[in-house]
Amino acid sequence: MALVTEEVAAQLKGEFAQLANPVRLAVFSQALADPESEQVRRLVEELAALDPRLSVESYNFVLDKEKVEALGITRIPAIAIMGAEKDYGIRMYGLPSGYEFGTLVEAILDVSRADSGLSEETRAGLKELARPVHLQVFSTPT
Amino acid sequence: MSSVPKTVVGETVEFVGAGPESMLLKHVQQAAAPDGSLIV
């Protein structure tokens, strides 16, 4: 049984019509240690099937260590949302349900546009940073 | 963690709730500074 209903799939196709460029989704799960992470893998695979500009790579968190390290994945379930040519470092951990499903869709569209939507003032300020900064946002799946 | 959304910037700066873009920039700049300190 599909996780994305036909009604939601139709809405998502409308959203993904806005895709400006291809987006790569890498999903990390591990069925034995975290069966629920498999739901995330299925969800991302179903999303990617809705538009040819979306592609998905599915990895096992334990077996695919090289990819885990290359993308800096620290826990599962995880989704890396990347442009065709550039990885902006966007990672989503946990099940993207409720409001966070919308966050995932927005992140996909932002990566496709290669535009964060930040103001010129903020961009200028960020260019002056003396060192890399790790940003984490914690939310609830409501 | 007691409330969300909670944002942690560079492991040293953190705040709860939404805020203007300028506030986030200020926190990021503080986290990137050599003497970045904890803000709750």
Backbone of each chain as ProteinMPNN parsed JSONL, in Angstrom:
{"seq_chain_A": "MALVTEEVAAQLKGEFAQLANPVRLAVFSQALADPESEQVRRLVEELAALDPRLSVESYNFVLDKEKVEALGITRIPAIAIMGAEKDYGIRMYGLPSGYEFGTLVEAILDVSRADSGLSEETRAGLKELARPVHLQVFSTPT", "coords_chain_A": {"N_chain_A": [[0.847, -1.199, 0.0], [0.547, 2.159, -0.884], [2.265, 4.949, 0.599], [1.851, 7.564, -0.016], [-1.082, 9.021, -0.837], [-3.383, 8.952, -3.649], [-4.617, 11.414, -3.945], [-2.936, 13.176, -2.517], [-0.633, 12.752, -3.98], [-1.342, 13.888, -6.407], [-1.498, 16.576, -5.671], [1.147, 16.982, -4.971], [2.446, 16.631, -7.399], [1.654, 18.924, -8.647], [2.999, 20.807, -7.065], [5.658, 20.047, -7.577], [5.829, 20.733, -10.187], [6.914, 23.165, -10.178], [9.608, 22.795, -10.045], [12.845, 23.841, -10.748], [15.291, 22.834, -11.437], [16.975, 19.61, -11.555], [16.77, 17.478, -8.652], [18.5, 15.66, -6.207], [17.826, 13.016, -4.024], [18.974, 11.478, -1.211], [18.477, 8.744, 0.749], [18.709, 7.344, 3.954], [18.488, 4.38, 5.707], [17.737, 1.633, 7.948], [16.762, -1.421, 8.199], [16.816, -3.484, 10.157], [17.748, -2.401, 12.629], [16.136, -0.175, 12.884], [13.146, -0.326, 12.072], [11.146, 1.547, 11.406], [12.493, 3.418, 9.961], [12.473, 2.473, 7.453], [10.056, 3.235, 6.457], [10.462, 5.875, 5.851], [12.296, 5.641, 3.792], [10.643, 4.411, 1.873], [8.734, 6.435, 1.557], [10.255, 8.559, 0.472], [11.111, 7.385, -1.884], [8.654, 7.083, -3.152], [7.963, 9.774, -3.457], [9.978, 10.646, -5.208], [9.245, 9.325, -7.454], [7.294, 10.81, -8.532], [8.047, 12.87, -10.183], [10.136, 13.343, -12.983], [12.381, 14.864, -12.62], [13.254, 14.456, -10.131], [15.405, 12.387, -8.283], [16.318, 9.387, -6.576], [18.441, 7.947, -4.15], [18.983, 5.108, -2.373], [20.213, 4.089, 0.72], [21.862, 1.849, 3.006], [22.306, 2.347, 6.379], [24.205, 1.013, 7.877], [25.641, -0.723, 6.158], [26.457, 0.846, 3.992], [28.767, 2.514, 4.562], [30.694, 4.177, 3.442], [29.266, 6.058, 1.923], [27.698, 7.106, 3.945], [29.604, 8.421, 5.498], [30.629, 10.191, 3.62], [28.515, 11.933, 3.15], [28.09, 12.863, 5.639], [26.226, 11.754, 7.438], [24.599, 11.223, 10.474], [22.707, 9.869, 11.955], [19.717, 7.816, 11.8], [16.257, 7.711, 10.675], [17.446, 9.331, 7.693], [17.534, 12.043, 5.374], [19.167, 13.337, 2.638], [19.159, 16.282, 0.858], [19.857, 17.298, -2.243], [21.346, 19.27, -4.854], [21.695, 18.746, -8.427], [24.323, 19.181, -9.123], [25.438, 20.256, -6.872], [25.886, 19.974, -3.359], [24.124, 21.301, -0.802], [24.259, 20.843, 1.846], [21.972, 20.22, 3.231], [20.124, 18.364, 5.492], [17.662, 16.124, 6.594], [16.41, 14.69, 9.474], [14.7, 11.927, 10.907], [11.145, 11.087, 10.794], [9.481, 12.591, 8.185], [6.727, 13.766, 8.756], [3.394, 15.189, 9.071], [3.593, 18.693, 9.634], [6.23, 18.704, 8.952], [6.43, 17.313, 6.623], [5.671, 19.13, 4.723], [7.823, 20.826, 5.046], [9.879, 19.26, 3.996], [9.097, 19.136, 1.283], [9.267, 21.861, 0.635], [11.998, 22.237, 1.013], [13.012, 20.677, -1.032], [12.105, 22.135, -3.247], [13.434, 24.565, -2.805], [16.138, 23.771, -3.067], [16.08, 22.994, -5.692], [15.722, 25.454, -6.929], [18.07, 26.556, -6.298], [18.266, 28.537, -4.446], [18.089, 30.092, -1.416], [16.363, 31.958, -0.511], [17.111, 33.885, 1.224], [17.816, 37.239, 2.361], [19.695, 39.863, 0.693], [21.263, 41.241, 2.496], [21.584, 39.381, 4.584], [22.934, 37.347, 3.209], [25.302, 38.677, 2.61], [26.306, 39.044, 5.174], [26.725, 36.391, 5.955], [28.729, 35.624, 4.23], [30.928, 36.676, 5.401], [31.623, 35.11, 7.527], [33.857, 33.603, 9.838], [34.374, 30.942, 10.104], [33.127, 27.566, 9.396], [29.674, 26.881, 10.247], [27.514, 24.85, 12.081], [24.163, 24.235, 11.672], [21.233, 23.363, 13.407], [17.839, 22.452, 13.519], [15.265, 21.706, 15.631], [12.202, 19.989, 15.736], [8.711, 19.046, 16.135], [6.9, 16.156, 15.0], [4.207, 17.128, 14.071]], "CA_chain_A": [[0.0, 0.0, 0.0], [1.354, 3.38, -1.003], [2.202, 5.904, 1.707], [1.31, 8.809, -0.574], [-2.37, 8.737, -1.466], [-3.534, 9.517, -4.998], [-4.965, 12.833, -3.8], [-1.709, 13.896, -2.143], [0.29, 12.643, -5.122], [-1.764, 14.879, -7.408], [-1.082, 17.885, -5.145], [2.611, 17.067, -5.031], [2.839, 16.825, -8.799], [1.471, 20.353, -8.888], [4.119, 21.503, -6.411], [6.914, 19.721, -8.26], [5.845, 21.399, -11.493], [7.744, 24.358, -9.995], [11.039, 22.447, -9.989], [13.629, 24.561, -11.758], [16.429, 21.98, -11.793], [16.897, 18.296, -10.913], [17.136, 17.358, -7.235], [18.853, 14.304, -5.788], [17.46, 12.688, -2.652], [19.655, 10.278, -0.699], [17.793, 8.355, 1.98], [19.465, 6.352, 4.722], [17.637, 3.64, 6.638], [18.34, 0.372, 8.394], [15.555, -2.169, 8.546], [16.934, -4.296, 11.373], [17.875, -1.57, 13.829], [15.098, 0.843, 12.945], [12.159, -0.659, 11.031], [10.386, 2.726, 10.98], [13.269, 4.18, 8.977], [12.102, 1.96, 6.134], [8.917, 4.041, 5.999], [11.019, 7.091, 5.256], [12.831, 5.236, 2.482], [9.5, 4.216, 0.956], [8.122, 7.735, 1.296], [11.122, 9.32, -0.434], [11.058, 6.723, -3.197], [7.364, 7.427, -3.766], [8.061, 11.186, -3.857], [10.852, 10.764, -6.375], [8.57, 8.737, -8.617], [6.251, 11.731, -9.0], [8.563, 13.823, -11.172], [11.403, 12.829, -13.524], [13.526, 15.688, -12.193], [13.656, 13.975, -8.808], [16.018, 11.061, -8.273], [16.533, 8.913, -5.208], [19.457, 6.932, -3.89], [18.661, 4.52, -1.072], [21.404, 3.492, 1.335], [21.771, 1.194, 4.307], [23.145, 3.121, 7.294], [25.299, 0.17, 8.388], [26.433, -1.322, 5.082], [26.981, 1.853, 3.062], [29.524, 3.436, 5.421], [31.412, 5.175, 2.65], [28.309, 7.115, 1.594], [27.313, 7.714, 5.224], [30.668, 9.357, 5.883], [30.766, 11.234, 2.585], [27.436, 12.914, 3.292], [28.028, 13.325, 7.027], [24.991, 11.296, 8.08], [24.933, 10.849, 11.849], [21.667, 9.039, 12.553], [18.667, 7.456, 10.835], [16.28, 7.883, 9.23], [18.011, 10.594, 7.226], [17.363, 12.391, 3.957], [20.025, 14.413, 2.137], [18.487, 16.925, -0.275], [21.011, 17.863, -2.947], [21.195, 19.639, -6.251], [22.337, 17.812, -9.349], [25.763, 19.428, -9.142], [25.923, 20.815, -5.614], [25.28, 19.578, -2.084], [24.042, 22.479, 0.061], [24.384, 20.426, 3.238], [20.661, 20.101, 3.878], [19.816, 17.016, 5.955], [16.484, 15.99, 7.449], [16.433, 13.459, 10.262], [13.399, 11.554, 11.459], [10.046, 10.879, 9.855], [8.927, 13.886, 7.764], [5.266, 13.704, 8.726], [2.755, 16.42, 9.547], [4.148, 19.926, 9.069], [7.577, 18.456, 8.433], [6.333, 16.856, 5.236], [5.716, 20.374, 3.957], [9.203, 21.313, 5.118], [10.648, 18.467, 3.035], [8.735, 19.582, -0.067], [9.845, 23.196, 0.46], [13.455, 22.087, 0.878], [13.25, 20.168, -2.39], [11.902, 23.25, -4.181], [14.525, 25.527, -2.592], [17.362, 23.218, -3.665], [15.887, 23.044, -7.148], [15.914, 26.847, -7.357], [19.409, 26.975, -5.869], [18.05, 29.84, -3.815], [17.579, 29.924, -0.065], [15.366, 32.985, -0.21], [17.662, 34.84, 2.192], [18.006, 38.597, 1.849], [21.066, 40.214, 0.304], [21.972, 41.627, 3.724], [21.969, 38.155, 5.281], [23.96, 36.678, 2.403], [26.558, 39.408, 2.782], [26.789, 38.743, 6.522], [27.191, 35.004, 6.004], [29.995, 35.522, 3.492], [32.011, 37.167, 6.249], [31.857, 34.21, 8.667], [35.258, 33.213, 9.948], [34.509, 29.475, 10.082], [31.844, 26.891, 9.141], [28.753, 26.797, 11.382], [26.547, 23.76, 11.953], [22.819, 24.663, 12.096], [20.272, 22.289, 13.625], [16.512, 22.899, 13.943], [14.502, 20.59, 16.187], [10.765, 20.222, 15.674], [7.922, 17.852, 16.432], [6.15, 15.708, 13.825], [2.772, 17.382, 14.283]], "C_chain_A": [[0.884, 1.25, 0.0], [1.188, 4.273, 0.225], [1.589, 7.226, 1.248], [0.014, 8.477, -1.314], [-2.443, 9.396, -2.847], [-3.823, 11.008, -4.928], [-3.726, 13.661, -3.48], [-0.71, 13.875, -3.295], [-0.052, 13.682, -6.181], [-1.341, 16.286, -6.97], [0.431, 18.062, -5.274], [3.107, 17.263, -6.452], [2.686, 18.295, -9.183], [2.597, 21.176, -8.28], [5.42, 21.288, -7.19], [6.966, 20.269, -9.683], [6.704, 22.658, -11.427], [9.242, 24.056, -9.99], [11.796, 23.131, -11.122], [14.775, 23.711, -12.286], [16.265, 20.628, -11.096], [17.359, 18.34, -9.448], [17.407, 15.893, -6.928], [18.475, 14.118, -4.322], [18.199, 11.409, -2.256], [19.019, 9.945, 0.642], [18.559, 7.21, 2.636], [18.532, 5.696, 5.738], [18.377, 2.376, 7.072], [17.225, -0.472, 8.99], [15.665, -2.908, 9.876], [16.946, -3.445, 12.635], [16.719, -0.599, 13.987], [14.077, 0.595, 11.835], [11.392, 0.563, 10.53], [11.16, 3.551, 9.951], [12.96, 3.701, 7.559], [10.903, 2.711, 5.562], [9.411, 5.307, 5.306], [11.59, 6.771, 3.882], [11.695, 5.089, 1.477], [8.879, 5.549, 0.57], [8.94, 8.526, 0.279], [11.11, 8.696, -1.827], [9.743, 7.029, -3.912], [7.363, 8.883, -4.233], [8.843, 11.317, -5.161], [10.192, 10.232, -7.635], [7.547, 9.705, -9.227], [6.737, 12.715, -10.061], [9.926, 13.335, -11.678], [12.622, 13.656, -13.13], [13.99, 15.329, -10.789], [14.282, 12.593, -8.948], [16.296, 10.67, -6.836], [17.62, 7.852, -5.19], [19.168, 6.404, -2.488], [19.868, 3.78, -0.522], [21.073, 2.864, 2.682], [22.778, 1.863, 5.239], [24.35, 2.324, 7.797], [26.218, -0.295, 7.255], [27.099, -0.289, 4.173], [27.765, 2.945, 3.801], [30.217, 4.545, 4.631], [30.493, 6.354, 2.323], [27.868, 7.85, 2.861], [28.338, 8.776, 5.625], [30.779, 10.509, 4.89], [29.712, 12.323, 2.75], [27.25, 13.361, 4.738], [26.751, 12.936, 7.741], [25.332, 10.76, 9.469], [23.89, 9.97, 12.521], [20.634, 8.714, 11.471], [17.303, 7.545, 11.494], [16.793, 9.268, 8.836], [17.733, 10.781, 5.74], [18.326, 13.528, 3.639], [19.364, 14.959, 0.881], [19.539, 17.73, -1.014], [20.656, 18.267, -4.369], [21.933, 18.652, -7.125], [23.854, 17.945, -9.299], [26.313, 19.852, -7.784], [25.148, 20.289, -4.417], [25.306, 20.794, -1.164], [24.113, 22.132, 1.549], [23.069, 20.273, 3.971], [20.385, 18.639, 4.209], [18.56, 17.066, 6.817], [16.556, 14.653, 8.163], [15.047, 13.199, 10.836], [12.358, 11.398, 10.371], [9.44, 12.227, 9.462], [7.412, 13.815, 7.621], [4.695, 15.021, 9.242], [3.345, 17.64, 8.861], [5.511, 19.674, 8.429], [7.559, 17.862, 7.026], [6.367, 18.079, 4.307], [7.12, 20.956, 3.937], [10.082, 20.569, 4.109], [10.368, 18.935, 1.603], [9.339, 20.967, -0.339], [11.353, 23.13, 0.266], [13.811, 21.595, -0.521], [13.134, 21.31, -3.406], [13.023, 24.287, -4.045], [15.821, 25.051, -3.255], [17.262, 23.283, -5.191], [16.147, 24.445, -7.684], [17.322, 27.337, -7.068], [19.34, 28.345, -5.213], [17.405, 29.621, -2.453], [16.457, 30.899, 0.26], [15.86, 34.007, 0.795], [17.884, 36.205, 1.533], [19.477, 38.828, 1.479], [21.892, 40.576, 1.534], [22.461, 40.385, 4.479], [23.068, 37.424, 4.522], [25.32, 37.351, 2.591], [27.157, 39.102, 4.152], [27.368, 37.339, 6.606], [28.522, 34.82, 5.279], [31.19, 35.9, 4.344], [32.335, 36.221, 7.402], [33.293, 33.69, 8.655], [35.452, 31.706, 9.863], [33.142, 28.843, 9.809], [30.999, 26.809, 10.412], [27.717, 25.711, 11.095], [25.211, 24.227, 12.515], [21.919, 23.437, 12.268], [18.954, 22.893, 14.102], [15.723, 21.675, 14.398], [13.019, 20.938, 16.163], [10.036, 18.947, 16.06], [7.133, 17.46, 15.197], [4.656, 15.891, 14.015], [2.137, 17.91, 13.015]], "O_chain_A": [[1.83, 1.37, 0.778], [0.11, 4.343, 0.814], [0.907, 7.912, 2.009], [0.023, 7.739, -2.299], [-1.655, 10.287, -3.162], [-3.333, 11.779, -5.753], [-3.49, 14.708, -4.083], [-0.025, 14.865, -3.55], [0.839, 14.284, -6.781], [-0.884, 17.087, -7.786], [0.924, 19.131, -5.632], [4.081, 17.98, -6.682], [3.486, 18.838, -9.945], [3.09, 22.122, -8.894], [6.179, 22.228, -7.428], [8.024, 20.271, -10.313], [7.166, 23.165, -12.449], [10.056, 24.979, -9.936], [11.435, 23.015, -12.293], [15.182, 23.848, -13.439], [15.492, 20.516, -10.145], [18.221, 19.134, -9.073], [16.654, 15.005, -7.33], [18.773, 14.969, -3.483], [18.052, 10.377, -2.91], [19.021, 10.765, 1.56], [18.991, 6.259, 1.985], [17.872, 6.376, 6.524], [19.488, 2.097, 6.621], [16.802, -0.266, 10.128], [14.7, -2.95, 10.64], [16.235, -3.739, 13.596], [16.36, -0.238, 15.108], [14.134, 1.229, 10.782], [11.024, 0.619, 9.357], [10.567, 4.292, 9.167], [13.161, 4.432, 6.589], [10.746, 2.816, 4.346], [8.846, 5.746, 4.305], [11.4, 7.525, 2.928], [11.784, 5.59, 0.357], [8.539, 5.773, -0.591], [8.387, 9.095, -0.662], [11.098, 9.408, -2.831], [9.72, 7.213, -5.129], [6.818, 9.19, -5.293], [8.422, 12.007, -6.09], [10.534, 10.637, -8.747], [7.005, 9.45, -10.302], [5.927, 13.326, -10.759], [10.779, 12.953, -10.876], [13.759, 13.209, -13.285], [15.004, 15.841, -10.315], [13.751, 11.732, -9.65], [16.489, 11.531, -5.977], [17.712, 6.995, -6.069], [19.115, 7.174, -1.529], [20.47, 2.952, -1.206], [20.153, 3.278, 3.387], [23.966, 1.936, 4.924], [25.394, 2.9, 8.107], [27.441, -0.259, 7.392], [28.186, -0.532, 3.646], [27.468, 4.133, 3.681], [30.314, 5.687, 5.081], [30.897, 7.511, 2.435], [27.688, 9.068, 2.85], [27.981, 9.881, 6.034], [30.995, 11.657, 5.276], [29.987, 13.5, 2.516], [26.353, 14.151, 5.032], [26.241, 13.698, 8.562], [26.24, 9.944, 9.622], [24.169, 9.381, 13.565], [20.674, 9.266, 10.371], [17.191, 7.465, 12.717], [16.595, 10.246, 9.557], [17.701, 9.826, 4.963], [18.302, 14.566, 4.3], [19.048, 14.211, -0.044], [20.056, 18.719, -0.495], [19.778, 17.677, -4.999], [22.701, 17.823, -6.637], [24.58, 16.958, -9.417], [27.524, 19.812, -7.567], [23.924, 20.171, -4.452], [26.378, 21.267, -0.787], [24.038, 23.014, 2.404], [23.046, 20.203, 5.199], [20.407, 17.779, 3.329], [18.414, 17.946, 7.665], [16.74, 13.611, 7.534], [14.321, 14.125, 11.2], [12.646, 11.555, 9.185], [8.932, 12.939, 10.328], [6.881, 13.804, 6.511], [5.419, 15.858, 9.779], [3.573, 17.63, 7.651], [5.894, 20.354, 7.477], [8.567, 17.907, 6.32], [7.004, 18.061, 3.254], [7.554, 21.514, 2.929], [10.925, 21.175, 3.448], [11.292, 19.108, 0.809], [9.862, 21.212, -1.426], [11.918, 23.869, -0.54], [14.79, 22.043, -1.117], [13.96, 21.435, -4.31], [13.504, 24.823, -5.043], [16.511, 25.825, -3.917], [18.235, 23.588, -5.881], [16.722, 24.609, -8.76], [17.724, 28.403, -7.534], [20.216, 29.192, -5.391], [16.323, 29.043, -2.346], [15.692, 30.685, 1.2], [15.112, 34.904, 1.182], [18.107, 36.309, 0.327], [20.367, 38.089, 1.898], [23.079, 40.257, 1.606], [23.597, 40.339, 4.951], [24.025, 36.937, 5.124], [26.348, 36.685, 2.714], [28.369, 38.923, 4.28], [28.389, 37.125, 7.259], [29.337, 33.978, 5.656], [32.321, 35.505, 4.06], [33.241, 36.506, 8.185], [33.856, 33.383, 7.604], [36.554, 31.234, 9.583], [32.113, 29.5, 9.968], [31.532, 26.684, 11.515], [27.128, 25.66, 10.016], [25.12, 24.576, 13.692], [21.85, 22.581, 11.387], [18.947, 23.748, 14.987], [15.539, 20.726, 13.636], [12.628, 22.047, 16.526], [10.652, 17.905, 16.283], [6.733, 18.327, 14.42], [3.917, 14.911, 14.11], [0.937, 18.184, 12.994]]}, "seq_chain_B": "MSSVPKTVVGETVEFVGAGPESMLLKHVQQAAAPDGSLIV", "coords_chain_B": {"N_chain_B": [[15.477, 18.862, 26.103], [12.834, 21.15, 25.973], [10.966, 22.568, 24.547], [9.754, 23.38, 21.244], [9.826, 25.022, 17.988], [13.32, 24.448, 18.186], [16.411, 25.927, 17.779], [19.737, 25.193, 17.177], [22.838, 26.558, 16.987], [25.885, 26.004, 15.731], [26.553, 24.446, 17.96], [26.872, 25.96, 20.249], [25.251, 28.188, 20.513], [21.85, 28.744, 21.124], [18.295, 28.891, 20.583], [14.768, 29.268, 21.145], [11.747, 28.99, 19.288], [10.304, 31.057, 16.645], [11.826, 33.656, 14.668], [12.975, 36.859, 13.396], [14.886, 37.058, 10.31], [17.193, 38.518, 10.629], [17.818, 38.123, 13.299], [18.559, 35.431, 13.365], [20.828, 35.56, 11.758], [22.472, 37.084, 13.399], [22.87, 35.305, 15.537], [24.204, 33.236, 14.19], [26.515, 34.548, 13.39], [27.594, 35.049, 15.876], [28.097, 32.447, 16.751], [30.076, 31.743, 14.996], [32.109, 33.311, 15.746], [35.277, 33.562, 17.421], [35.012, 33.651, 20.203], [32.456, 32.693, 20.736], [29.575, 32.318, 22.701], [27.289, 30.61, 24.978], [23.87, 31.08, 24.432], [20.647, 31.177, 25.706]], "CA_chain_B": [[14.75, 19.818, 25.278], [11.513, 21.321, 26.557], [10.013, 23.176, 23.626], [10.19, 23.459, 19.849], [11.086, 24.664, 17.352], [14.541, 24.876, 18.852], [17.508, 26.023, 16.822], [21.072, 25.144, 17.768], [23.769, 27.116, 16.004], [27.285, 25.761, 16.046], [26.675, 23.733, 19.242], [27.084, 26.851, 21.39], [24.181, 29.18, 20.576], [20.561, 28.106, 20.902], [17.112, 29.682, 20.906], [13.49, 28.588, 20.929], [10.722, 29.771, 18.612], [10.648, 31.697, 15.379], [12.315, 35.027, 14.806], [13.342, 37.459, 12.111], [16.118, 36.589, 9.667], [18.325, 39.255, 11.194], [18.164, 37.503, 14.58], [19.3, 34.204, 13.062], [22.156, 35.96, 11.281], [23.251, 37.51, 14.569], [23.268, 34.098, 16.265], [25.199, 32.512, 13.39], [27.772, 35.31, 13.472], [28.159, 34.846, 17.204], [28.625, 31.079, 16.819], [31.29, 31.672, 14.18], [33.157, 34.118, 16.37], [36.172, 32.747, 18.25], [34.58, 33.627, 21.6], [31.016, 32.429, 20.764], [29.173, 31.801, 24.006], [25.957, 30.024, 25.02], [22.713, 31.943, 24.645], [19.432, 30.366, 25.797]], "C_chain_B": [[13.314, 19.92, 25.782], [10.501, 21.951, 25.612], [10.624, 23.293, 22.231], [9.399, 24.544, 19.126], [12.285, 25.234, 18.12], [15.667, 24.841, 17.822], [18.828, 26.047, 17.575], [22.064, 25.549, 16.685], [25.192, 26.843, 16.471], [27.525, 25.146, 17.405], [26.781, 24.667, 20.447], [25.966, 27.87, 21.57], [22.859, 28.474, 20.317], [19.427, 29.036, 21.272], [15.861, 28.9, 20.524], [12.525, 29.537, 20.227], [11.23, 30.377, 17.315], [11.121, 33.122, 15.631], [12.682, 35.579, 13.457], [14.694, 36.941, 11.614], [17.353, 37.261, 10.277], [18.773, 38.655, 12.524], [18.973, 36.228, 14.339], [20.716, 34.541, 12.599], [23.052, 36.351, 12.453], [23.752, 36.292, 15.354], [24.357, 33.329, 15.51], [26.547, 33.223, 13.468], [28.423, 35.115, 14.832], [28.786, 33.453, 17.326], [29.936, 30.956, 16.053], [32.442, 32.459, 14.786], [34.012, 33.245, 17.284], [35.703, 32.625, 19.695], [33.071, 33.396, 21.713], [30.606, 31.786, 22.073], [27.715, 31.355, 23.974], [24.884, 31.068, 25.298], [21.488, 31.054, 24.684], [18.242, 31.3, 25.801]], "O_chain_B": [[12.652, 18.904, 25.993], [9.297, 21.873, 25.857], [11.844, 23.303, 22.066], [8.358, 24.954, 19.639], [12.246, 26.355, 18.627], [15.845, 23.861, 17.098], [19.008, 26.834, 18.504], [22.114, 24.951, 15.611], [25.643, 27.385, 17.48], [28.611, 25.308, 17.962], [26.778, 24.186, 21.58], [25.759, 28.365, 22.678], [22.758, 27.681, 19.381], [19.566, 29.873, 22.164], [15.9, 27.995, 19.69], [12.485, 30.73, 20.524], [12.394, 30.237, 16.941], [10.845, 33.709, 16.677], [12.7, 34.845, 12.469], [15.522, 36.459, 12.387], [18.411, 36.646, 10.417], [19.961, 38.672, 12.846], [19.959, 35.976, 15.031], [21.681, 33.889, 12.998], [24.231, 35.999, 12.496], [24.906, 36.249, 15.78], [25.31, 32.835, 16.112], [27.591, 32.582, 13.596], [29.646, 35.027, 14.938], [29.854, 33.289, 17.916], [30.803, 30.16, 16.416], [33.598, 32.297, 14.393], [33.508, 32.283, 17.863], [35.963, 31.614, 20.346], [32.457, 33.849, 22.679], [31.222, 30.814, 22.51], [26.986, 31.688, 23.04], [24.97, 31.834, 26.258], [21.299, 30.243, 23.778], [17.1, 30.845, 25.872]]}, "name": "protein", "num_of_chains": 2, "seq": "MALVTEEVAAQLKGEFAQLANPVRLAVFSQALADPESEQVRRLVEELAALDPRLSVESYNFVLDKEKVEALGITRIPAIAIMGAEKDYGIRMYGLPSGYEFGTLVEAILDVSRADSGLSEETRAGLKELARPVHLQVFSTPTMSSVPKTVVGETVEFVGAGPESMLLKHVQQAAAPDGSLIV"}
